Amino acid sequence: MKLPYLIDLTLNGSWAIEPNFSIDLFNTYLPYFQPVTSFVELEQAPEPVENLPYAYGMPVIVPLQGNERSGVGLSASAPTNSNKSIYDDAPKGSVAIVPLRGAMTKHTQLCGPAGTTAVASRMLEADRHKNIVGSILFVESGGGQLEAMPPVIDAMNACNKPVAAFFEDFAASAALISPSAADLIVAANQMVRIGSMGVMGQYKNNEKALENRGWVIYTYKSTYSFNKNKNAMEAMQGDGENLTRQVLDPFAKYYLKMVADNRGAKLRDNFDAYIKMVDGDKIDQINADNVFSAEMFFAKDCLPQSGNGLIDRIGSLAQTVEWVKEMADKQVKINI
C-alpha cells in the first residue's frame, strides 16, 4: 500500500476522530505531501515493533509481520507459518495484550501502527489459544477512519474469553467506540482523556493550488450517473449539507447507539432522549457534558454512578491483568 492512500484518507473522508488528534495526524504526514504530489514514490519503512508483553511482567517483543501485514480478514492465523502461534511460548494462564495505537486505519500503512484488521486477527488468535485465558486491548489513540472500527468490533464480539480495554493517556472517538463492548474498561489514571465520541468529515478543494501550478482538471459524469460522487463534490465546494445528512448523521447514530447498547445502564445519559432533542432542534437544552455530544472528559468523570459511565474502573495494567484473570476463573474454560 502506498502512502498516498493515507494522505487521501486524511484530506478526503469521514472519520471518527478527536479534532486535535486529526490536526496532529495531518501535521505528521504533511512533510510527505510535497514529494507525493511531485510523483516521487516513498520506500516502505519497517513495521514498528510493539514493546508490550503477552502478560504483565513478561517482556516479550512482538512485531507484526507475515500474514498480519496484509490485514486480510479476521482469521487467527500465525504471523510467520500456519503451524506456530505467537502465543505458543506464553505460559498457560497468560493474558494477551494487543495494542491499538495511533491513528486507526483499516489496513496497515507504510509507517506507523498496525491496521485494525491486524489488531483483530491478533485478538482472535489470542482468544483461541490454549495458553491464553483472556485479552487486554491496550488503547492509546485519538480515533481514525470509520472503516477501521468494524474489524475490532467484530473481533471483540466474537471472543469467547474475557476481553478488557485499557486506556492509556487518551482514548477518543473510534478508539472509544470500538472497544465499548469490552467486558471491562479501565483507564490508567484519573487524567486519561476520554470522549469525542462522534463523526466528522474533512474534504479539501485544491483547485486554486493546482491552477497556480498550471493544472486544470475537468470532471465529467455519465448522463445516467447524475448522482455520482454528488455529496463529496458538494462538500469540496463548501456545501456539506447533504453529506452531513446522508452520510455523517447515519454513521453517528449507528455508532452512538452501539455504545449506548454496549454500556447499558452504566451510562448516565439516555441515547433516545438525546437523539430526540437534537432532531427536535433543542440542542441548546442539552447539557454541555452529554456523553453523546462528542465532548472530551477526564477519566475521573467517566466512572459509573459518580460520572458518565464510559469506563468501569481506574487502575494499572497489572491490576487489569488480574481483573481479566478473575473474570476468566468465573466462567467455563474454553479451548483449554
C-alpha positions, 0 to 999 in steps of 0.5 A: 500500500502506498502512502498516498492512500493515507494522505487521501484518507486524511484530506478526503473522508469521514472519520471518527476522530478527536479534532486535535488528534486529526490536526496532529495526524495531518501535521505528521504526514504533511512533510510527505505531501510535497514529494507525493504530489511531485510523483516521487514514490516513498520506500516502505519503512519497517513495521514498528515493533510493539514493546508490550508483553503477552502478560504483565511482567513478561517482556516479550517483543512482538512485531507484526509481520507475515500474514498480519501485514496484509490485514486480510480478514479476521482469521487467527492465523500465525504471523510467520507459518500456519503451524506456530502461534505467537502465543505458543511460548506464553505460559498457560494462564497468560493474558494477551495484550494487543495494542491499538495505537495511533491513528486507526486505519483499516489496513496497515500503512507504510509507517506507523501502527498496525491496521485494525484488521491486524489488531483483530486477527491478533485478538482472535488468535489470542482468544483461541489459544490454549495458553491464553485465558483472556485479552487486554486491548491496550488503547492509546489513540485519538480515533481514525477512519470509520472503516477501521472500527468494524474489524475490532468490533467484530473481533471483540464480539466474537471472543469467547474469553474475557476481553478488557480495554485499557486506556492509556493517556487518551482514548477518543472517538473510534478508539472509544467506540470500538472497544465499548463492548469490552467486558471491562474498561479501565483507564490508567489514571484519573487524567486519561482523556476520554470522549469525542465520541462522534463523526466528522468529515474533512474534504479539501478543494485544491483547485486554486493550488493546482491552477497556480501550478498550471493544472486544470482538471475537468470532471465529467459524469455519465448522463445516467450517473447524475448522482455520482460522487454528488455529496463529496463534490458538494462538500469540496465546494463548501456545501456539506449539507447533504453529506452531513445528512446522508452520510455523517448523521447515519454513521453517528447514530449507528455508532452512538447507539452501539455504545449506548447498547454496549454500556447499558445502564452504566451510562448516565445519559439516555441515547433516545432522549438525546437523539430526540432533542437534537432532531427536535432542534433543542440542542441548546437544552442539552447539557454541555457534558452529554456523553453523546455530544462528542465532548472530551472528559477526564477519566475521573468523570467517566466512572459509573454512578459518580460520572458518565459511565464510559469506563468501569474502573481506574487502575494499572495494567497489572491490576487489569491483568488480574481483573481479566484473570478473575473474570476468566476463573468465573466462567467455563474454560474454553479451548483449554 
